[in-house]
Amino acid sequence: MPARELDAILENRATWKRTMSLKEELEKEQVRHLDLSRYCVVESGTPVRETIARMRAEQGRAALIVRDGKLVGIFTERDVLRRVALAAEAMNGPIDAVMTDAPIAVAPDRSAAAALWLMDDHHFRNLPVVDDQGRIVGDMTYAAIIRYLAARYPVEVLNRPLRPEQYADEAEGGD
């Protein structure tokens, strides 16, 4: 067997072994170690129009609604579409009228896998992370998991072909 083929087989086996341990890694990794920074904080009672403007300024991030420094609600792009888009009068009302009240949240020491399963089970795109006193630590998103995986497995993620099942007939630029 040529050395190049052997190297390719060994590399594929190493990648496969690392991929197989991904579940265990996410079970060991705490949510607090993910990038939880993509959210904006809005005070309860803020007008919907102002909340949406702040979300846009923060590049479409979810708004975590607080009262006395504690999480009381969440307002996302889905809420804009479902609760505000067809009710123009809601734009001038308080965010409390259209937010998701008392959202499910996780503690920062929860495993990334458990939080991810919770997001999947409830079809959440955003999962607030709060400490024991109810103060916001961050917002877990699928993008946070993807960034974690890209940092953990840069070669596998960044060099992955768009269609892994598709192979080129000849080397790019080849004869």
C-alpha positions in Angstrom: 0.0 0.0 0.0 1.4 3.4 -1.0 2.4 5.7 1.9 -0.1 8.4 0.8 -3.0 6.0 0.9 -2.0 4.7 4.3 -1.7 8.3 5.6 -5.2 9.1 4.3 -6.6 6.0 6.0 -4.9 6.9 9.3 -6.1 10.4 9.1 -9.7 9.3 8.5 -9.5 6.9 11.4 -8.2 9.7 13.7 -11.0 12.0 12.5 -13.6 9.2 13.1 -12.3 8.6 16.6 -12.5 12.3 17.5 -16.0 12.5 16.0 -17.1 9.6 18.0 -16.1 11.3 21.2 -17.9 14.5 20.3 -21.0 13.5 22.4 -18.7 12.9 25.4 -17.0 16.2 25.0 -20.2 18.1 24.9 -21.4 16.2 28.0 -18.2 17.3 29.8 -18.2 20.9 28.5 -20.1 23.3 30.7 -22.3 25.9 29.0 -20.3 28.7 30.7 -17.3 27.9 28.4 -19.3 28.6 25.2 -19.6 32.0 23.6 -22.8 33.3 25.3 -22.3 36.9 24.4 -24.7 37.3 21.5 -27.8 38.9 23.1 -29.0 42.3 24.2 -30.6 43.2 27.6 -33.8 45.2 27.7 -35.6 46.5 30.8 -39.1 45.3 31.4 -41.6 48.0 30.2 -39.5 49.2 27.3 -41.6 49.9 24.2 -41.5 47.1 21.5 -40.3 49.5 18.9 -37.3 50.4 21.0 -36.6 46.7 21.7 -36.6 45.8 18.0 -34.4 48.8 17.2 -31.9 47.6 19.9 -32.0 44.0 18.5 -31.3 45.4 15.0 -28.4 47.5 16.3 -27.1 44.3 17.9 -27.3 42.4 14.6 -30.6 40.6 15.2 -29.7 39.2 18.6 -32.3 38.0 21.0 -33.5 40.4 23.7 -33.4 39.1 27.2 -35.9 41.1 29.3 -35.0 42.0 32.9 -36.7 43.5 35.9 -34.5 44.4 38.9 -31.5 42.7 37.1 -33.2 39.4 36.9 -34.5 37.6 33.7 -38.2 37.8 33.3 -38.7 37.2 29.6 -37.2 36.7 26.1 -38.1 38.4 22.8 -36.7 36.9 19.6 -37.1 37.3 15.8 -39.8 34.6 16.0 -41.8 36.8 18.4 -41.5 39.7 16.1 -43.0 37.6 13.3 -45.7 35.9 15.4 -46.8 38.6 17.8 -45.9 41.9 16.3 -45.8 41.8 12.5 -49.6 41.5 12.1 -50.4 43.8 15.0 -49.0 47.2 14.2 -50.4 48.7 17.4 -48.1 46.3 19.4 -45.1 48.4 18.3 -46.0 51.2 20.8 -46.8 48.9 23.7 -44.5 47.5 26.3 -42.3 44.6 25.5 -43.9 42.6 28.4 -47.1 42.2 26.3 -45.3 40.3 23.5 -42.3 38.6 25.1 -42.1 35.0 26.2 -42.7 35.3 29.9 -40.6 33.3 32.4 -38.5 31.5 29.7 -36.8 28.2 30.4 -33.2 28.8 31.3 -30.1 26.8 32.3 -27.4 27.2 34.8 -23.9 28.0 33.6 -22.6 24.7 35.0 -25.0 22.6 33.0 -23.4 20.4 30.3 -23.5 21.8 26.7 -25.0 18.5 25.6 -27.9 18.7 28.1 -28.6 22.3 27.1 -28.4 21.4 23.4 -30.9 18.6 23.9 -33.2 21.0 25.8 -33.0 23.4 22.9 -33.8 20.6 20.4 -36.7 19.2 22.5 -38.4 22.6 22.8 -37.4 23.9 19.3 -35.5 26.9 20.9 -32.9 28.9 19.0 -32.0 30.8 22.2 -31.6 29.5 25.7 -30.9 32.0 28.4 -28.1 31.1 30.9 -28.7 32.4 34.4 -26.9 32.1 37.7 -28.4 31.0 41.0 -29.7 34.5 41.7 -31.5 34.7 38.3 -28.9 37.1 36.8 -28.1 36.7 33.2 -24.8 35.0 32.3 -25.5 34.8 28.6 -27.6 33.3 25.8 -26.8 29.9 24.4 -27.4 29.5 20.6 -26.7 26.9 18.0 -24.1 29.3 16.6 -22.3 29.1 20.0 -22.1 25.3 19.6 -20.8 25.7 16.0 -18.2 28.2 17.0 -17.1 25.8 19.8 -16.8 22.9 17.3 -15.0 25.0 14.8 -12.4 26.1 17.5 -12.1 22.5 18.8 -11.8 20.8 15.4 -10.5 23.5 13.0 -9.1 21.2 10.4 -12.2 19.0 10.2 -14.6 22.0 10.2 -12.8 24.5 8.1 -11.5 22.0 5.5 -14.8 20.0 5.2 -16.1 19.9 1.6 -19.5 21.4 1.0 -20.8 18.1 -0.2 -18.7 15.3 1.5 -20.2 12.6 -0.7 -19.0 14.4 -3.8 -15.5 13.7 -5.1 -13.6 15.5 -7.8 -12.6 13.3 -10.8 -9.2 15.0 -11.0 -7.1 17.4 -8.9 -8.2 21.0 -9.1 -6.2 22.8 -11.8 -4.8 19.4 -12.8 -4.1 18.0 -16.2 
